[in-house]
Amino acid sequence: MTEHETLPERDLPPGRHAQYRELLMRHITAETAAHSGPAAPAAGPRTAPRFRTVLVAAATAAALVGGAVVYGAAADRAAVHGPQADGTRPVQYVAVEPGNAQAAAFTLQRIAAAASAAPQLTVRPGQWAYVRFLSEFTEPTADRTFDSPWRMGPMKTREDWRTQDPGKGVDMYRENGGPDVEIDDSTITTPIPPGGDIGHPTYAWASRLPTDPAALLQEIYRETAGNGSTASAGKEETAFETIGELLWFNVLPPQATAALYRATALIPGVELVPDAVDAAGRHGLGIARVESGGERHEWIFDKSTYAFLGERDYLVRTTVNGKAGMLIGLTAILGRAIVDHRGDVPSGGTATTAS
């Protein structure tokens, strides 16, 4: 989102995640692919992950390619309608609470300590990281137009399988029970380093990351230079996005997870929001940062165990595109694990590793 008169598309960096963007935009909003234009050209594999940004972009930025959203009386009228048969609901608002940077640093140390206590796993190259989650995002209220008011939903259940052997295995997702959709990496011509990289993270790759928070943050700054989800994104915003996506869409070693949280505490602008709610309705602590366009992105943690519950995105100030507090997206982690084969589901479907 932006406070200016026109709202630009939230472009993804070149490379692998341009493919995610194209697939998800088409999959979540049926008419989006016809308006979204060509995917970004492929580049080398050492690009920052943009999977969380992709999910938000699929429901927000893609819907705005043809122009800014009209917000005002029409949107206010749309907000009074009840849930629809297609599972959508009126645009939602949250209270914009003040954040506390000092409390964020303290809380991230507690989160890191909890993460470091998780068991170390033995992960083989041929295995897969499995993540199951809920997601709900804003979308336009009318097909074939990008100047209509917002609505929320529908809520979707998604499962992802991410290879632990990049260059051989092909990532896949399944939404609401199917069909299976492969993530096409065929346009990437630069070889992926053995064991993965920041654009193709694996358990083995993460185990080699620096455990010193300052050194780790500097490495992330180097690896993600120029890869922000908007032209105005600085290195701090890009690092926060990247770390969030590494933590969300993967199963990582405890020491790497803890180091990523401690590195996050060093990023300027990170703040604690005392109460945040994920897509499953669970209340938790929000570790947040306001992006350059006025959108606050929160990671939500259980207040007792400090487990990573989900994420929330919303506007923190009123613009021509929406009022302060307008909800952009919600997610909730339902389970994650390492599985032997792509398509395998852990026993019960919700087996988890430490967040």
KOLKEDREN-635272 format. One record per residue (C-alpha): x, y, z negated; residue number from 0. Coordinates in Angstrom, 1 decimal. Layout:
residues N
       px       py       pz   pos
        X        Y        Z   NUM
...
END
This chain:
residues 355
       px       py       pz   pos
      0.0      0.0      0.0     0
      1.1      3.6      0.4     1
      0.0      7.0     -0.7     2
      0.4      8.6      2.7     3
     -2.3      9.2      5.3     4
     -1.5      6.2      7.4     5
     -0.8      2.8      5.9     6
      2.0      0.9      7.8     7
      2.2     -2.9      8.2     8
      4.3     -4.5      5.5     9
      6.8     -6.1      7.8    10
      8.7     -9.1      6.7    11
     12.4     -9.5      7.3    12
     13.5    -11.4     10.4    13
     14.0    -15.1     10.3    14
     12.2    -18.1      8.8    15
      9.5    -16.2      6.9    16
      8.3    -14.5     10.1    17
      6.9    -17.9     10.8    18
      5.1    -18.1      7.4    19
      3.6    -14.7      8.1    20
      2.3    -15.7     11.5    21
      0.8    -19.0     10.2    22
     -0.7    -17.6      7.1    23
     -2.2    -14.5      8.6    24
     -4.0    -16.7     11.2    25
     -5.0    -19.2      8.5    26
     -6.4    -16.9      5.9    27
     -8.2    -14.4      8.1    28
     -9.5    -16.0     11.2    29
     -9.2    -13.0     13.5    30
     -5.9    -11.7     12.2    31
     -3.6    -13.5     14.7    32
     -5.3    -11.6     17.6    33
     -4.3     -8.3     16.1    34
     -1.0     -9.0     14.3    35
      1.3     -8.8     17.2    36
      4.4    -11.0     17.8    37
      6.4    -12.4     15.0    38
      9.7    -10.8     14.1    39
     12.7    -12.1     16.0    40
     14.6    -14.9     14.4    41
     17.9    -14.2     12.7    42
     20.4    -16.2     10.6    43
     19.1    -18.1      7.7    44
     20.7    -15.9      5.0    45
     17.5    -13.8      4.6    46
     15.7    -13.3      1.3    47
     12.6    -15.4      0.7    48
      9.4    -13.5      1.4    49
      6.8    -16.1      0.6    50
      4.9    -14.2     -2.1    51
      5.0    -11.1      0.1    52
      3.7    -13.2      3.0    53
      0.6    -14.2      1.0    54
     -0.1    -10.6      0.1    55
      0.6     -9.5      3.6    56
     -1.8    -12.1      5.0    57
     -4.7    -10.5      3.3    58
     -3.7     -6.9      3.2    59
     -1.0     -5.6      5.6    60
     -2.2     -7.8      8.4    61
     -5.7     -6.4      8.1    62
     -4.3     -2.9      8.4    63
     -2.3     -3.3     11.6    64
     -5.0     -1.4     13.6    65
     -5.2      1.5     11.2    66
     -5.7      2.6      7.6    67
     -8.6      1.2      5.5    68
    -11.5      3.7      5.1    69
    -12.1      4.1      1.4    70
    -15.0      6.1     -0.1    71
    -18.7      5.8     -0.2    72
    -18.9      2.8      2.1    73
    -16.4      0.8      0.0    74
    -18.2      1.8     -3.2    75
    -21.5      0.5     -1.8    76
    -19.8     -2.7     -0.8    77
    -18.5     -3.1     -4.4    78
    -22.0     -3.4     -5.9    79
    -23.0     -6.5     -4.0    80
    -22.8     -9.9     -5.7    81
    -20.8    -12.9     -4.6    82
    -21.4    -14.0     -1.1    83
    -22.1    -17.5      0.3    84
    -18.6    -17.7      1.8    85
    -17.0    -17.4     -1.6    86
    -16.0    -13.7     -1.3    87
    -16.9    -11.1     -4.0    88
    -16.8     -7.4     -4.3    89
    -13.5     -5.6     -4.5    90
    -12.2     -5.8     -8.0    91
    -10.5     -3.3    -10.3    92
     -8.2     -3.8    -13.3    93
     -7.2     -1.4    -16.0    94
     -3.8      0.3    -15.2    95
     -2.0     -0.1    -18.5    96
      1.3      1.8    -19.2    97
      4.4     -0.4    -18.9    98
      7.3     -0.6    -21.4    99
     10.8     -1.1    -20.0   100
     12.5     -1.8    -23.4   101
      9.9     -4.4    -24.3   102
     10.4     -6.0    -20.9   103
     14.1     -6.5    -21.5   104
     13.4     -8.1    -24.9   105
     10.6    -10.3    -23.5   106
     12.7    -11.5    -20.6   107
     15.4    -12.7    -23.0   108
     12.7    -14.8    -24.7   109
     11.4    -16.1    -21.4   110
     14.9    -17.0    -20.4   111
     15.6    -18.9    -23.6   112
     12.4    -20.9    -23.1   113
     13.3    -21.7    -19.5   114
     16.8    -22.8    -20.5   115
     15.3    -25.4    -22.9   116
     13.7    -27.3    -20.0   117
     15.2    -30.7    -19.0   118
     17.7    -30.9    -16.2   119
     16.4    -32.9    -13.3   120
     18.3    -35.2    -10.9   121
     17.2    -34.1     -7.4   122
     18.2    -35.9     -4.2   123
     18.5    -34.2     -0.8   124
     15.7    -36.2      0.6   125
     13.2    -35.2     -2.0   126
     10.7    -32.3     -2.0   127
      9.7    -29.5     -4.3   128
      5.9    -29.6     -4.8   129
      3.9    -26.5     -6.0   130
      0.1    -26.3     -6.4   131
     -1.6    -23.0     -7.0   132
     -4.7    -20.9     -6.7   133
     -4.7    -17.7     -4.6   134
     -7.2    -14.9     -3.9   135
     -6.5    -11.7     -1.9   136
     -8.3     -8.7     -0.5   137
     -9.5     -8.8      3.0   138
    -11.7     -6.6      5.3   139
    -15.4     -7.0      5.0   140
    -16.1     -7.3      8.7   141
    -14.4     -9.4     11.3   142
    -12.7     -7.8     14.4   143
    -12.2     -4.5     12.6   144
     -9.5     -3.0     10.4   145
    -11.4      0.0      9.2   146
    -13.9     -1.7      7.0   147
    -14.1     -1.7      3.1   148
    -12.4     -4.4      1.1   149
    -13.7     -7.6     -0.4   150
    -12.0    -10.2     -2.6   151
    -11.5    -13.9     -1.8   152
    -12.4    -16.5     -1.2   153
    -10.3    -18.3     -3.9   154
     -8.2    -21.0     -2.3   155
     -6.2    -24.0     -3.6   156
     -2.9    -24.5     -1.9   157
     -0.2    -27.2     -2.1   158
      3.3    -26.7     -0.8   159
      6.1    -29.1     -0.1   160
      9.6    -27.5      0.3   161
     12.5    -29.6      1.5   162
     15.6    -30.3     -0.6   163
     17.4    -31.0      2.7   164
     17.1    -27.8      4.8   165
     17.8    -28.4      8.5   166
     16.4    -31.9      8.3   167
     13.1    -31.7      6.5   168
     10.3    -29.4      7.6   169
      8.3    -27.5      4.9   170
      4.6    -28.0      4.9   171
      1.5    -26.6      3.1   172
     -2.1    -27.9      2.6   173
     -4.9    -25.5      1.8   174
     -8.2    -26.6      0.3   175
     -7.4    -30.2      0.9   176
     -6.2    -29.9      4.5   177
     -5.2    -30.0      7.3   178
     -1.5    -30.2      6.8   179
      0.4    -27.3      8.4   180
      4.1    -27.5      9.1   181
      6.3    -24.4      8.8   182
      8.1    -24.0     12.1   183
     11.8    -23.1     11.8   184
     12.6    -23.9     15.5   185
     13.4    -20.3     16.3   186
     16.3    -20.2     13.8   187
     19.5    -21.0     15.7   188
     22.1    -20.3     13.0   189
     23.0    -23.4     11.1   190
     21.7    -23.6      7.5   191
     24.5    -24.1      5.0   192
     24.6    -27.6      3.5   193
     22.3    -27.6      0.4   194
     20.5    -24.5      1.4   195
     20.8    -20.7      0.8   196
     18.7    -17.9     -0.5   197
     16.4    -18.1      2.5   198
     16.2    -21.9      2.1   199
     16.5    -22.4     -1.6   200
     17.0    -25.9     -3.1   201
     17.7    -27.3     -6.5   202
     21.3    -28.0     -5.5   203
     21.8    -24.5     -4.1   204
     20.3    -22.9     -7.3   205
     22.6    -25.0     -9.5   206
     25.6    -23.2     -7.9   207
     24.3    -19.7     -8.7   208
     26.3    -17.5    -11.1   209
     24.9    -17.8    -14.6   210
     26.2    -14.4    -15.6   211
     23.2    -12.1    -15.2   212
     25.1     -9.1    -13.8   213
     27.1    -11.2    -11.4   214
     23.9    -13.0    -10.2   215
     22.1     -9.7     -9.7   216
     25.0     -8.3     -7.6   217
     24.9    -11.5     -5.5   218
     21.2    -11.1     -4.9   219
     21.7     -7.4     -3.9   220
     24.3     -8.5     -1.4   221
     22.3    -11.4      0.0   222
     19.1     -9.3      0.4   223
     20.5     -6.0      1.7   224
     18.1     -4.6      4.3   225
     15.5     -7.3      3.7   226
     12.8     -5.3      1.9   227
      9.1     -6.0      2.7   228
      8.7     -2.3      3.6   229
     11.0      0.2      5.2   230
     11.1      2.3      2.0   231
     12.0     -0.7     -0.3   232
     15.2     -0.1     -2.2   233
     17.6     -2.8     -3.3   234
     15.9     -3.0     -6.7   235
     12.5     -3.6     -5.3   236
     13.8     -6.2     -2.9   237
     15.7     -8.0     -5.6   238
     12.6     -8.2     -7.8   239
     10.5     -9.6     -4.9   240
     13.2    -12.1     -4.1   241
     13.7    -13.4     -7.7   242
      9.9    -13.7     -8.0   243
      9.7    -15.8     -4.9   244
     12.6    -18.0     -6.0   245
     10.9    -18.6     -9.3   246
      7.4    -19.1     -7.9   247
      7.8    -21.4     -4.9   248
     10.5    -23.7     -6.1   249
     11.6    -26.1     -8.7   250
     15.0    -24.8    -10.1   251
     17.5    -25.9    -12.7   252
     17.0    -24.6    -16.2   253
     20.2    -22.6    -16.2   254
     19.5    -21.0    -12.9   255
     15.9    -20.1    -13.9   256
     17.2    -18.6    -17.2   257
     19.9    -16.6    -15.3   258
     17.3    -15.2    -12.9   259
     15.1    -13.9    -15.7   260
     18.1    -12.3    -17.4   261
     19.2    -10.7    -14.1   262
     15.6     -9.4    -13.8   263
     16.1     -7.6    -17.1   264
     18.9     -5.6    -15.5   265
     16.8     -4.3    -12.6   266
     15.7     -0.6    -13.1   267
     12.0     -0.1    -13.3   268
     11.0     -3.5    -14.7   269
      8.4     -3.1    -17.4   270
      6.2     -5.2    -19.7   271
      2.4     -5.0    -19.4   272
      0.9     -6.4    -22.6   273
     -2.1     -8.2    -21.1   274
     -2.4     -9.6    -17.5   275
     -4.8    -12.1    -16.1   276
     -4.0    -14.7    -13.4   277
     -6.3    -16.3    -10.8   278
     -7.3    -19.0    -13.2   279
     -8.5    -16.4    -15.7   280
     -5.6    -17.1    -18.1   281
     -4.3    -14.1    -20.1   282
     -0.6    -13.6    -20.5   283
      2.3    -11.1    -20.7   284
      3.0     -9.2    -17.4   285
      6.6     -8.6    -16.3   286
      6.0     -6.0    -13.7   287
      7.5     -3.4    -11.3   288
      5.8     -0.7     -9.3   289
      6.8     -0.9     -5.6   290
      7.6      2.1     -3.5   291
      4.1      2.2     -2.0   292
      2.3      2.4     -5.4   293
      1.5     -1.3     -5.8   294
      2.4     -3.0     -9.1   295
      3.5     -6.6     -8.9   296
      3.2     -8.6    -12.1   297
      4.6    -12.0    -13.0   298
      2.4    -13.4    -15.8   299
      3.7    -15.6    -18.6   300
      2.0    -17.5    -21.4   301
      2.2    -15.5    -24.6   302
      3.2    -18.4    -26.7   303
      5.3    -20.8    -24.5   304
      6.5    -18.2    -22.0   305
      5.6    -20.5    -19.1   306
      5.2    -18.8    -15.7   307
      1.4    -18.7    -15.2   308
      0.8    -16.7    -12.0   309
      1.0    -13.3    -10.4   310
     -1.2    -10.2     -9.9   311
     -0.9     -7.2     -7.6   312
     -2.9     -3.9     -7.7   313
     -2.7     -0.2     -7.0   314
     -1.4      1.9     -9.9   315
     -2.6      5.2     -8.4   316
     -5.5      6.4     -6.1   317
     -4.7      6.8     -2.4   318
     -6.8      7.2      0.7   319
     -6.6      3.4      0.9   320
     -8.1      2.6     -2.6   321
     -8.6      3.7     -6.1   322
     -6.2      3.2     -8.9   323
     -6.6     -0.3    -10.3   324
     -7.9     -1.8     -7.0   325
     -6.8     -5.5     -7.1   326
     -4.7     -6.7     -4.1   327
     -4.1    -10.3     -5.1   328
     -4.2    -13.0     -7.7   329
     -2.4    -16.3     -8.0   330
     -2.1    -19.1    -10.6   331
      0.3    -22.0    -10.7   332
     -1.5    -25.2    -11.3   333
      1.5    -27.6    -11.2   334
      4.9    -28.2     -9.7   335
      7.3    -31.2     -9.6   336
      9.9    -33.0     -7.5   337
      8.4    -35.7     -5.3   338
      9.9    -38.3     -3.1   339
      8.0    -37.7      0.1   340
      6.4    -34.7      1.9   341
      2.7    -35.0      1.2   342
      3.2    -36.9     -2.1   343
      1.1    -35.5     -5.1   344
      2.3    -36.0     -8.6   345
      0.3    -38.3    -10.9   346
     -2.9    -36.4    -11.7   347
     -2.0    -33.7     -9.2   348
     -0.8    -31.2    -11.8   349
      2.5    -32.5    -13.1   350
      4.7    -29.6    -14.0   351
      8.3    -28.8    -14.7   352
      9.3    -25.9    -16.9   353
      8.7    -22.5    -15.3   354
END
